[in-house]
Amino acid sequence: MVFLGTPDMAVPPLRALVAAGFEIVLVVTRADKRRGRGAELSPSPVKAAALELGLPVSHRVDDSIDAGADLGVVVAFGQLIKPHVLAALPMVNVHFSLLPRWRGAAPVERALLAGDSETGVDLMVVEEGLDTGAIYARRRIPIGPNATLSSLRAELVEAGTELLVDNLRRGLPEPEPQQGESTYAAKLSPDELRLDWSRPAVELDRIVRLGGAWTTVHGRRLKVLEARLLAGALEPPLAPGTVRDLVVGAGEGGLELVRVQPESKAPMAAAAWRNGAALRPDDVLGS
């Protein structure tokens, strides 16, 4: 078996396959990267785990062809696999959405941002198209009202790891074609994490739960690490972006700030930030 993956969320499936007794003849992952100016080269999380497990590692997908494997397992690899490789080695992919909804690079982020009530994991055939292959097996996961990107990813990785190992042990069933309307999960841009206080609070809450949400105050960036949704009408009303105690008005409802990180400072309780922020009554976040 060849394993192809890159980020942290691909490490548990790799470890589980080894623990279950599957022979991994090669691990393929992205090349080492520098993190920060002048920093040393850093391996991907999958490469670090593979070396710890004593597994051979390559950065070339084509090396899968002559590795002596009969199957490739792909988990969050981050690259399209070319047809000549797929012609030589059949591959299965653990994809973290209910296909054909959210094909692409950021399916978990897009499901959370869109307010989907559920997501899931598909074990699928890898083919030339982007996440277009038939489905071997599926596990559905509800998205709770307080789910964060981190907590949802952890739940999906656990479910996907079980789905992968169980189906490989039993033997892969006949796959079934995807059904329904497809949507594309593009990577998030930094601007999509900016809090536009004219939007409804329920939408801003989803952005905060993604991680990396930000606004500005007095011309400096303020990260909003944790907030509490106030979905109903605020009494008395509060204009979008204005702050009363720890509550920020939105287009509909508001968000109560819980933890924030001012620019060039460490994360802190929102109350501590508010006490030192010297906000004026007419200050508007994000302006």
TALIN-V113545 format. One record per residue. N is the residue number from 1. OMEGA is omega in whole degrees, 0 to 359 (* if undefined). Layout:
# TALIN-V113545
N OMEGA
N OMEGA
This chain:
# TALIN-V113545
1 172
2 178
3 179
4 181
5 184
6 191
7 181
8 186
9 176
10 183
11 180
12 176
13 178
14 180
15 181
16 178
17 178
18 181
19 181
20 175
21 177
22 180
23 177
24 184
25 180
26 172
27 179
28 182
29 181
30 178
31 178
32 181
33 171
34 178
35 183
36 183
37 177
38 182
39 177
40 177
41 183
42 180
43 173
44 176
45 179
46 179
47 180
48 179
49 181
50 179
51 177
52 180
53 179
54 182
55 177
56 186
57 174
58 173
59 182
60 180
61 182
62 178
63 177
64 187
65 185
66 183
67 181
68 181
69 175
70 180
71 171
72 177
73 185
74 176
75 176
76 183
77 176
78 178
79 171
80 181
81 190
82 185
83 183
84 176
85 180
86 178
87 181
88 185
89 176
90 183
91 173
92 184
93 170
94 184
95 188
96 170
97 176
98 184
99 11
100 176
101 177
102 166
103 174
104 196
105 188
106 185
107 182
108 179
109 183
110 178
111 180
112 182
113 182
114 182
115 178
116 180
117 178
118 171
119 180
120 180
121 175
122 169
123 195
124 174
125 173
126 174
127 188
128 181
129 182
130 177
131 183
132 187
133 179
134 189
135 174
136 185
137 186
138 173
139 181
140 181
141 176
142 176
143 181
144 183
145 180
146 181
147 173
148 177
149 181
150 182
151 180
152 177
153 181
154 180
155 180
156 179
157 178
158 180
159 181
160 178
161 177
162 181
163 180
164 185
165 181
166 184
167 177
168 177
169 183
170 189
171 185
172 177
173 175
174 182
175 179
176 181
177 175
178 179
179 177
180 182
181 182
182 172
183 186
184 183
185 178
186 175
187 178
188 173
189 178
190 182
191 178
192 178
193 177
194 181
195 176
196 190
197 175
198 179
199 178
200 182
201 181
202 177
203 179
204 178
205 178
206 180
207 179
208 182
209 173
210 188
211 178
212 179
213 182
214 173
215 176
216 174
217 184
218 177
219 180
220 185
221 176
222 176
223 176
224 186
225 181
226 180
227 179
228 184
229 172
230 192
231 183
232 178
233 180
234 178
235 354
236 182
237 181
238 182
239 180
240 177
241 178
242 188
243 172
244 189
245 178
246 183
247 177
248 179
249 177
250 178
251 171
252 181
253 181
254 176
255 172
256 182
257 180
258 177
259 181
260 175
261 177
262 180
263 178
264 178
265 179
266 174
267 182
268 173
269 182
270 179
271 179
272 176
273 183
274 181
275 182
276 188
277 180
278 179
279 175
280 182
281 182
282 177
283 179
284 178
285 177
286 182
287 *
